[in-house]
Amino acid sequence: MHIFGEILFYMFVTFGLINTFHLGLYIGGANLYDIWQYRRHATLRRRGRLPDVTVVIPAYNEELSIERCLESVRLTKYPHVSVIVHNDISTDATADIIRAYQKKYPKFNLRLVNRHHRAGKAGGVNYCIQKYAKSDLIMTLDADCVLRPDAIKRAVRYFDDPKVVGVAANVRLMDKPTVLGILQQFEHLIGYRSKKFYTMTNCEFIVGGVASTYRKDVLKQVGYYGTDTQTEDIGLSMKVVALGNKEHRIVYGSDVVAMAEGAHTFRELLKQRYRWKMGSMQNLLIHARLLFRIDRRYSASLTFYRLPMAFFSELMLLCTPLILGYIVYLSVEYHTTALFVGAYLTITLYVLLTLWPDEHTSIQRKLAKSLYAPFLYFAFYIMDAVQVIAIVRCLMNPRMMARRSQVNQAAWTPPTRAGQQASFS
């Protein structure tokens, strides 16, 4: 029992130091990114004709959100946009809404693709890109999402750098005044700010499917979206990075803003995070050869830091219940709450340091959201529990993680949509 206590103590100290170190890196990296972004915008120059962009939207039973999504693309400030919607045999009014939108706005370059068999999300996007997309840049957009009017224009400008082949968008969640809604909003806010550090150190490898933009020739080079994992978007970005991330850079565009709906129930959240976790583990295992790889095509920050930490963070996640139990034991045994108070103050301060520098949140909303900060430390334990359940479920299904059991990509089911309005302030 004494040895077990010592192990827990050293685990607690080690994980605490690692987490504190990362918080410092994320804060510092984000601040450097903000300076870089400010200077970048100050030096952007006008140029000749902007490249064409094709926006591909996969849709299955999206009658509550598809028109809202199309409207946001139509109102974009970018002049050279075409839109392809792949309707994956929806059983609701999705196709009728799209056709009505085509008639209402005949000058809007919108194509509806209906097929006679279920293709799945990745298969549908691949089909549209290969058969209909003529532009050099491809943006994919989930049907529940809303683009900020300048999002496409902002995304395109990153490709002024010939080494940039992919741009990850800044995905915000639409307001939902519930514990689950607020928790997901802050989780996204914190998670996406860490991407600023990953961009500055060139070790980003995760690009979601919301408003992500790629060069079409790179998509062709890697074989487009994969259909053999649970998360085709992560699979694609990792295939791109595997080409060599020094010459094929993926960057985070904090000014490429899109809004999306979060999970509306805890059951949906559990299903969503299990799929994300499974897909992430599948793709990390596929590209495990990159771990600690010494190769001039790859940045050391990717092979010696980011990828190893992706695996190690899952180990820390699994140990979270043990560590929490040990903290409770120490607090009771020594009649002190110092450990809890220290952790509470650290996380609360970090939340505020993430919220207040955010360039897309108004002062009024920052003040309002700051009122949640004192309670988020306890709320984050809910998300920790969801993540622990997800990783345990993955470990209970090793054949799926190793892709020895078939992934039915054609059976994708979108979460419940609310169709609420999006606010970018």
C-alpha positions in Angstrom: 0.0 0.0 0.0 2.9 2.3 0.8 4.5 1.6 -2.6 1.2 2.3 -4.3 0.9 5.6 -2.5 4.5 6.5 -3.6 3.6 5.7 -7.2 0.5 7.8 -7.1 2.5 10.7 -5.5 5.1 10.7 -8.3 2.4 10.4 -10.9 0.6 13.4 -9.4 3.8 15.4 -9.3 4.8 14.4 -12.9 1.4 15.0 -14.4 1.1 18.3 -12.5 4.4 19.6 -13.8 3.6 18.5 -17.4 0.2 20.2 -17.3 1.7 23.4 -15.8 4.4 23.4 -18.5 1.9 23.0 -21.2 -0.3 25.8 -19.9 2.7 28.1 -20.1 3.5 27.0 -23.6 0.0 27.5 -24.8 -0.2 31.0 -23.3 3.1 32.1 -24.6 2.6 30.5 -28.0 -0.8 32.0 -28.4 0.6 35.5 -27.6 3.3 35.1 -30.2 0.7 33.9 -32.7 -1.4 37.0 -32.0 1.6 39.2 -32.7 2.4 37.3 -35.9 -1.2 37.6 -37.0 -1.3 41.3 -36.3 1.9 41.9 -38.4 0.6 39.5 -41.1 -2.6 41.5 -41.6 -0.7 44.7 -41.6 1.5 43.6 -44.5 -1.1 41.8 -46.6 -1.2 43.4 -50.1 -3.8 43.5 -52.8 -3.1 41.1 -55.6 -4.6 40.0 -58.9 -7.6 37.7 -59.4 -8.2 35.6 -56.3 -8.3 31.9 -56.8 -11.6 30.0 -57.1 -12.8 28.1 -54.1 -15.2 25.2 -54.1 -17.2 24.6 -50.9 -18.3 21.0 -50.5 -21.1 20.3 -48.0 -22.1 16.7 -47.1 -25.7 16.5 -45.9 -27.9 13.8 -44.5 -31.3 14.8 -43.0 -30.2 18.4 -42.5 -33.6 20.1 -43.1 -33.2 22.3 -40.0 -29.8 23.7 -40.8 -29.0 23.4 -44.5 -30.6 26.7 -45.6 -28.8 28.6 -42.8 -25.5 27.1 -44.0 -26.1 28.0 -47.6 -27.1 31.5 -46.7 -23.9 32.1 -44.9 -21.9 30.9 -47.9 -23.9 33.0 -50.3 -23.4 36.1 -48.2 -19.6 35.6 -48.1 -17.5 38.6 -49.2 -15.4 36.3 -51.4 -16.3 36.7 -55.1 -15.2 33.3 -56.6 -17.1 30.6 -54.8 -19.0 27.6 -56.0 -20.9 25.3 -53.7 -21.6 21.5 -54.0 -24.0 19.8 -51.6 -23.8 16.1 -51.5 -27.3 14.8 -50.4 -26.6 11.4 -49.0 -30.1 9.9 -49.6 -31.8 12.1 -46.9 -35.2 10.9 -45.8 -36.4 14.4 -44.8 -36.9 17.6 -46.8 -33.2 18.4 -47.3 -33.2 18.0 -51.1 -36.4 20.0 -51.5 -35.0 22.9 -49.4 -31.8 23.0 -51.6 -33.8 23.0 -54.8 -36.0 25.8 -53.5 -32.8 27.7 -52.6 -31.5 27.2 -56.1 -34.7 28.6 -57.6 -34.7 31.6 -55.2 -31.1 32.5 -56.0 -30.4 31.3 -59.6 -27.1 33.3 -59.8 -25.7 31.6 -56.8 -23.3 28.9 -58.1 -24.9 26.0 -56.2 -25.0 22.3 -57.4 -27.0 19.6 -55.7 -25.6 16.1 -56.0 -28.1 13.3 -55.4 -26.9 9.7 -55.7 -28.8 6.4 -55.7 -26.8 4.7 -52.9 -25.5 5.7 -49.5 -21.9 6.9 -49.9 -21.2 8.1 -46.3 -19.7 11.5 -45.4 -16.1 10.9 -46.7 -17.3 9.0 -49.8 -19.7 11.8 -50.7 -17.2 14.5 -50.3 -14.6 12.6 -52.3 -17.1 12.0 -55.1 -17.9 15.7 -55.4 -14.3 16.9 -55.3 -13.2 14.4 -58.0 -16.2 14.7 -60.3 -17.3 18.4 -60.0 -14.8 20.6 -58.2 -12.8 22.7 -60.7 -11.0 25.1 -58.3 -7.6 24.9 -56.9 -8.8 25.3 -53.3 -11.4 23.1 -51.6 -13.3 24.0 -48.4 -15.4 21.4 -46.6 -18.3 22.6 -44.5 -20.7 20.6 -42.2 -24.3 21.3 -43.0 -25.0 22.7 -39.5 -22.3 25.3 -39.7 -22.4 29.0 -40.5 -19.4 30.9 -42.0 -18.5 34.4 -41.0 -18.8 36.7 -44.1 -15.0 37.1 -44.4 -14.1 33.5 -43.6 -13.3 32.3 -47.1 -11.4 35.4 -48.0 -9.3 35.0 -44.8 -8.7 31.3 -45.5 -7.5 32.0 -49.1 -4.8 34.5 -47.9 -2.9 31.9 -46.0 -2.1 30.1 -49.3 0.0 33.1 -50.3 2.7 31.0 -48.6 3.4 28.2 -51.1 4.3 25.8 -48.2 0.8 26.1 -46.7 -1.3 23.3 -48.0 -4.1 23.3 -45.4 -5.9 25.8 -43.1 -7.8 24.8 -40.0 -10.7 27.1 -39.2 -11.6 28.7 -35.8 -14.7 26.8 -34.9 -16.9 28.4 -32.3 -20.1 26.8 -30.8 -23.4 28.5 -31.0 -24.8 29.8 -27.7 -26.8 27.4 -25.7 -27.5 28.5 -22.1 -27.2 25.1 -20.5 -24.4 23.5 -18.5 -23.5 21.3 -21.4 -23.6 24.2 -23.9 -21.5 26.5 -21.8 -19.0 23.7 -21.0 -18.5 22.9 -24.7 -18.1 26.6 -25.6 -15.3 27.0 -23.2 -13.7 23.7 -24.2 -13.6 24.8 -27.8 -12.3 28.3 -26.8 -9.4 26.8 -24.8 -8.7 24.0 -27.3 -8.5 26.3 -30.3 -6.3 28.8 -28.6 -3.7 26.0 -28.1 -3.7 25.6 -31.9 -2.0 29.0 -32.0 1.0 27.4 -30.2 1.0 24.4 -32.6 1.0 26.7 -35.6 4.0 28.8 -34.3 6.0 25.6 -33.7 4.8 23.8 -36.9 3.4 20.7 -35.2 -0.3 20.9 -36.0 -1.7 17.7 -37.4 -5.4 17.8 -36.5 -7.8 19.7 -38.8 -11.5 19.2 -38.3 -14.1 19.0 -41.0 -15.6 22.5 -40.3 -14.5 25.1 -42.8 -11.2 23.3 -43.4 -9.5 24.4 -46.6 -6.9 22.5 -48.7 -5.1 22.7 -52.0 -6.8 20.3 -54.3 -3.6 18.9 -55.7 -2.6 17.8 -52.2 -5.9 16.1 -51.7 -5.3 14.2 -54.9 -1.8 13.3 -53.8 -2.9 11.7 -50.5 -6.0 10.0 -52.0 -8.6 12.4 -50.6 -10.5 11.6 -47.4 -10.1 8.1 -46.1 -13.0 5.8 -45.4 -11.2 3.4 -43.0 -11.4 5.3 -39.8 -14.1 7.0 -37.6 -12.8 10.5 -38.3 -12.1 11.1 -41.9 -11.0 14.8 -41.3 -8.2 13.8 -38.8 -7.3 11.0 -41.2 -6.9 13.5 -44.1 -4.8 16.0 -42.1 -2.5 13.3 -40.8 -2.0 11.9 -44.3 -1.0 15.4 -45.5 1.4 16.0 -42.6 2.9 12.5 -43.3 4.1 13.9 -46.7 6.5 16.1 -44.7 5.2 19.0 -42.6 8.1 21.3 -43.4 7.1 21.6 -47.0 3.4 20.7 -46.5 2.4 23.0 -43.7 -1.0 23.0 -41.9 -1.8 26.2 -40.1 -4.5 27.4 -37.8 -6.5 30.4 -39.1 -7.8 32.2 -36.1 -9.5 34.7 -38.4 -11.3 32.0 -40.4 -14.3 31.8 -38.2 -17.2 29.4 -38.4 -20.0 28.6 -36.0 -21.3 25.1 -35.3 -23.9 23.4 -33.1 -22.6 21.4 -30.2 -24.0 18.2 -28.8 -27.4 18.9 -27.3 -27.6 16.0 -24.8 -25.1 14.1 -22.7 -25.9 10.9 -24.7 -25.0 12.7 -27.9 -21.8 14.0 -26.3 -20.8 10.5 -25.2 -21.3 9.2 -28.7 -19.5 12.1 -30.3 -16.5 11.9 -28.0 -16.2 8.1 -28.4 -16.2 8.6 -32.2 -13.6 11.4 -32.0 -11.4 9.4 -29.6 -11.6 6.2 -31.7 -10.8 8.0 -34.9 -7.9 9.9 -33.3 -6.4 6.7 -31.9 -6.9 4.9 -35.2 -5.1 7.6 -37.1 -2.3 7.9 -34.5 -1.7 4.2 -34.7 -1.6 4.4 -38.5 1.1 7.0 -38.4 3.0 5.7 -35.3 6.1 5.4 -37.5 6.4 9.2 -37.2 7.0 9.0 -33.5 10.6 10.2 -32.6 11.5 10.1 -36.3 14.6 11.9 -37.4 13.9 13.1 -40.9 14.6 16.5 -42.4 11.1 16.4 -43.9 9.5 16.7 -40.5 9.8 19.3 -37.7 11.2 18.0 -34.5 8.3 19.6 -32.7 6.0 17.2 -34.5 7.9 13.9 -34.1 9.5 14.5 -30.7 6.8 16.5 -29.0 3.3 16.8 -30.5 2.8 13.2 -31.6 4.3 11.6 -28.4 2.3 13.9 -26.3 -0.9 12.8 -28.1 -0.3 9.3 -26.9 0.9 10.4 -23.4 -2.1 12.6 -22.9 -4.3 9.5 -23.3 -2.3 7.8 -20.5 -2.7 10.8 -18.3 -6.4 10.8 -19.0 -6.7 7.2 -18.0 -4.9 8.0 -14.7 -7.2 11.0 -13.9 -9.6 9.1 -11.6 -6.7 7.6 -9.6 -5.0 11.0 -9.3 -8.2 12.7 -8.3 -8.8 10.0 -5.7 -5.3 10.5 -4.4 -5.8 14.2 -4.0 -9.0 13.7 -2.1 -7.1 11.2 0.2 -4.3 13.6 0.9 -6.7 16.4 1.6 -8.6 14.3 4.1 -5.5 12.7 5.6 -3.7 16.0 6.2 -6.8 18.2 6.8 -5.9 20.6 4.0 -7.5 21.9 0.8 -4.3 23.4 -0.5 -4.0 21.0 -3.5 -7.6 21.7 -4.5 -7.3 25.4 -4.1 -4.0 25.5 -6.1 -5.5 23.5 -9.0 -8.7 25.6 -8.8 -6.9 28.9 -9.0 -4.7 27.7 -11.8 -7.5 26.5 -14.0 -9.7 29.6 -13.3 -6.8 31.9 -14.1 -6.0 30.0 -17.3 -9.7 30.2 -18.4 -9.6 34.0 -18.0 -6.2 34.3 -19.8 -7.8 32.4 -22.6 -11.0 34.3 -22.7 -9.8 37.9 -22.5 -7.2 37.9 -25.3 -9.8 36.4 -27.7 -10.1 38.6 -30.7 -13.6 37.5 -31.7 -15.5 38.1 -28.4 -16.9 41.5 -27.5 -16.1 43.2 -24.2 -19.7 42.7 -23.1 -19.6 39.0 -23.8 -16.2 38.6 -22.1 -17.6 40.2 -19.0 -20.6 37.9 -19.1 -18.6 34.8 -19.8 -16.1 35.7 -17.0 -18.9 35.1 -14.5 -18.7 31.4 -15.5 -15.0 31.1 -14.8 -15.2 30.4 -11.1 -17.4 27.4 -11.7 -15.7 25.9 -14.7 -13.0 24.0 -12.7 -15.8 21.7 -11.3 -17.7 21.6 -14.6 -14.5 20.4 -16.5 -14.7 17.2 -14.4 -17.8 16.4 -16.4 -15.8 16.6 -19.6 -13.0 14.6 -18.0 -15.5 11.8 -17.2 -16.8 11.8 -20.7 -13.2 11.6 -22.1 -12.3 8.8 -19.7 -15.4 6.8 -20.7 -14.5 7.4 -24.4 -10.9 6.1 -24.0 -12.0 3.1 -21.9 -14.5 2.2 -24.6 -11.8 2.4 -27.2 -9.5 0.1 -25.2 -12.4 -2.4 -24.9 -12.5 -2.5 -28.7 -8.9 -3.0 -29.8 -9.9 -4.6 -33.1 -11.6 -1.4 -34.1 -8.6 0.7 -33.0 -6.3 -1.4 -35.1 -8.8 -1.2 -38.0 -9.2 -5.0 -38.0 -12.9 -4.6 -37.7 -14.8 -2.8 -40.6 -15.8 0.8 -40.3 -19.2 1.4 -41.8 -18.7 4.9 -43.2 -22.0 4.7 -45.1 -23.9 4.6 -41.8 -23.1 8.1 -40.5 -25.9 9.8 -38.6 -25.8 13.5 -37.8 -26.5 14.7 -34.3 -29.7 16.5 -33.4 -30.0 20.0 -34.9 -31.6 22.9 -33.2 -31.4 25.4 -36.1 -30.7 28.3 -33.8 -29.2 31.6 -34.9 -25.4 32.2 -34.8 -23.7 35.2 -33.3 -20.1 36.0 -34.1 -19.6 38.6 -31.4 
